[in-house]
Amino acid sequence: MKILLLNGTIVGKKTRTLLDEIEKYIQQLPTTHETKMVDLENYELQFVDGRPSEEYNDDMKTLIREIEEADAYVIATPVFQGSIPGTLKNVFDAVSPLAMRYKPVSIVANGGTLQHHLVVENQLKPILNYFRCMVTPNYVYTHTNHFSTHGELIDEDVRNRLKEMTVVFDQYMQMSRELEPDK
C-alpha cells in the first residue's frame, strides 16, 4: 500500500520527528509498504477558494494528487492556538470528499500542554469522519516535555505508543483492502 506521511505544518520540526519515527516502525511491519513523506513547507500552497483543482498552481495540483492517490495516511499536526494549523485545514478543503473514503488514517499531534489533545477529538477526527476515513482509535499526542531542546524525541513511552499505533494502523490497512468504496 502507498502510505502518505503528512506533516500538517509549515513551521517547526517536532511533527516531522514523529513521522520519521513512525516511518521506521512501518518499515518493520511484516507487510511491505511504500511510504511518501509530504512536508507542507515544501509546497507553494494556495488558499483554497472553491475553484476546480486544475486551476491551482502546480504544487497544489501535485499535493492534491498525492493525497488522493494514497491508500493510507499518517497525519501529524501541531496544535496552534487550540486548533489545527490553517495550512492543514486548507489542504483538506482542496481534497475531494470521496478521495479518502475507507482509507486508514492514524493521527499524531503535538502541543504545548496536555489539554490540547482534545483538538484531535474535537477538530481533526470530525474532518476525517466527514471523509469517511477509517481512523485508528489510538492516536498519539505529545507535548513539549517529550522532546529535547533540539526537538529530538526523548520519551520511551511515546515511542512505545507510536509502535502500538503502527501495529493497529497495519490492521486497519488490511481491513481496508476488503472494502469497496461507493464512488
For each residue, the residues with C-beta under 8 A, 3 or more apart:
1: 31 33 34 71 72 173 177
2: 33 34 35 36 69 70 71 72
3: 26 33 34 35 36 70 71 72 73 74 173
4: 35 36 38 66 67 70 72 73 74
5: 19 22 23 35 36 37 38 73 74 76
6: 38 40 67 73 74 75 76 91
7: 15 16 19 37 38 39 40 41 76
8: 15 40 75 76 77 78 84 85 87 88 91
9: 12 15 40 41 77 78 85 87 88
10: 40 41 45 85 87
11: 41 78
12: 9 15 16 78 151
13: 16 17 151
14: 17 18 78 110 142 147 151
15: 7 8 9 12 18 19 76 77 78 108 109 110
16: 7 12 13 19 20 39 76
17: 13 14 20 21 147 151 152 153
18: 14 15 21 22 76 108 110 140 142 153 162
19: 5 7 15 16 22 23 37 74 76 108
20: 16 17 23 24
21: 17 18 24 25 153 159 162
22: 5 18 19 25 26 74 106 108 162 165 166
23: 5 19 20 26 27 35 37
24: 20 21 27 28
25: 21 22 28 29 162 163 166
26: 3 22 23 29 33 35 166 169 170
27: 23 24 35
28: 24 25
29: 25 26 32 33 166 167 170
30: 170
31: 1 170 173 174
32: 29
33: 1 2 3 26 29 72 173
34: 1 2 3
35: 2 3 4 5 23 26 27
36: 2 3 4 5 66 70
37: 5 7 19 23
38: 4 5 6 7 42 63 66 67
39: 7 16 42
40: 6 7 8 9 10 43 45 63 87 88 91
41: 7 9 10 11
42: 38 39
43: 40 59 60 62 63
44: 57 59 60
45: 10 40 59 60 63 87 90 91
46: 56 57 59 60
47: 90
48: 56 90 91 93 94
49:
50:
51: 55 56
52: 55
53: 56 60 61 64 94 96
54: 61
55: 51 52
56: 46 48 51 53 60 61 64 94
57: 44 46 60 61
58: 61 62
59: 43 44 45 46 62 63
60: 43 44 45 46 53 56 57 63 64 94
61: 53 54 56 57 58 64 65
62: 43 58 59 65 66
63: 38 40 43 45 59 60 66 67 91 94
64: 53 56 60 61 67 68 94 95
65: 61 62 68 69
66: 4 36 38 62 63 69 70
67: 4 6 38 63 64 70 73 91 95 99 100
68: 64 65 95 96 99 100
69: 2 65 66
70: 2 3 4 36 66 67 73 103
71: 1 2 3 103 173 176
72: 1 2 3 4 33 103 104 105 169 172 173 176
73: 3 4 5 6 67 70 100 103 104 105 106 133
74: 3 4 5 6 19 22 105 106 107 108 169
75: 6 8 88 105 106 107 108 124 128
76: 5 6 7 8 15 16 18 19 107 108 109 110
77: 8 9 15 84 85 88 107 108 109 110 124
78: 8 9 11 12 14 15 85 109 110 111
79: 82 83 84 109 110 111 112 116 119
80: 83 84 85
81:
82: 79 116 119
83: 79 80 119 123
84: 8 77 79 80 88 89 119 123 124
85: 8 9 10 77 78 80 88 89
86: 89 90
87: 8 9 10 40 45 90 91
88: 8 9 40 75 77 84 85 91 92
89: 84 85 86 92 93 127
90: 45 47 48 86 87 93 94
91: 6 8 40 45 48 63 67 87 88 94 95
92: 88 89 95 127 131
93: 48 89 90
94: 48 53 56 60 63 64 90 91
95: 64 67 68 91 92 99 100 131
96: 53 68 99
97: 101 130 131
98: 101 181 183
99: 67 68 95 96 131
100: 67 68 73 95 103 105 128 131 132 133
101: 97 98 131 132 133 181 182 183
102: 132 133 134 176 179 181
103: 70 71 72 73 100 133 134 176
104: 72 73 133 134 135 136 169 172 173 175 176
105: 72 73 74 75 100 128 133 134 135 136
106: 22 73 74 75 135 136 138 139 165 166 168 169 172
107: 74 75 76 77 120 124 125 128 135 136 139 140
108: 15 18 19 22 74 75 76 77 139 140 141 142 162 165
109: 15 76 77 78 79 116 117 119 120 124 139 140 141 142
110: 14 15 18 76 77 78 79 141 142 143 146
111: 78 79 116 117 119 141 142 143
112: 79 116 143 144
113: 116 143
114: 117 141 143
115: 118
116: 79 82 109 111 112 113 119 141 143
117: 109 111 114 120 121 141
118: 115 121 122
119: 79 82 83 84 109 111 116 122 123 124
120: 107 109 117 123 124 125 139 141
121: 117 118 124 125
122: 118 119 125 126
123: 83 84 119 120 126 127
124: 75 77 84 107 109 119 120 121 127 128
125: 107 120 121 122 128 129 135
126: 122 123 129 130
127: 89 92 123 124 130 131
128: 75 100 105 107 124 125 131 133 135
129: 125 126 132 133 135
130: 97 126 127
131: 92 95 97 99 100 101 127 128
132: 100 101 102 129 181
133: 73 100 101 102 103 104 105 128 129
134: 102 103 104 105 172 175 176
135: 104 105 106 107 125 128 129 139
136: 104 105 106 107 139 165 168 169 172
137: 168
138: 106 161 164 165 168
139: 106 107 108 109 120 135 136 165
140: 18 107 108 109 158 161 162 165
141: 108 109 110 111 114 116 117 120
142: 14 18 108 109 110 111 146 147 153 155 158
143: 110 111 112 113 114 116 146
144: 112 147
145: 155
146: 110 142 143 153 154 155 158
147: 14 17 142 144 151 152 153 154 155
148: 151 152 154
149:
150:
151: 12 13 14 17 147 148
152: 17 147 148
153: 17 18 21 142 146 147 158 159
154: 146 147 148
155: 142 145 146 147 158 159
156: 159 160
157: 160 161
158: 140 142 146 153 155 161 162
159: 21 153 155 156 162 163
160: 156 157 163 164
161: 138 140 157 158 164 165
162: 18 21 22 25 108 140 158 159 165 166
163: 25 159 160 166 167
164: 138 160 161 167 168
165: 22 106 108 136 138 139 140 161 162 168 169
166: 22 25 26 29 106 162 163 169 170
167: 29 163 164 170 171
168: 106 136 137 138 164 165 171 172
169: 26 72 74 104 106 136 165 166 172 173
170: 26 29 30 31 166 167 173 174
171: 167 168 174 175
172: 72 104 106 134 136 168 169 175 176
173: 1 3 31 33 71 72 104 169 170 176 177
174: 31 170 171 177 178
175: 104 134 171 172 178 179
176: 71 72 102 103 104 134 172 173 179
177: 1 173 174
178: 174 175
179: 102 175 176
180:
181: 98 101 102 132
182: 101
183: 98 101
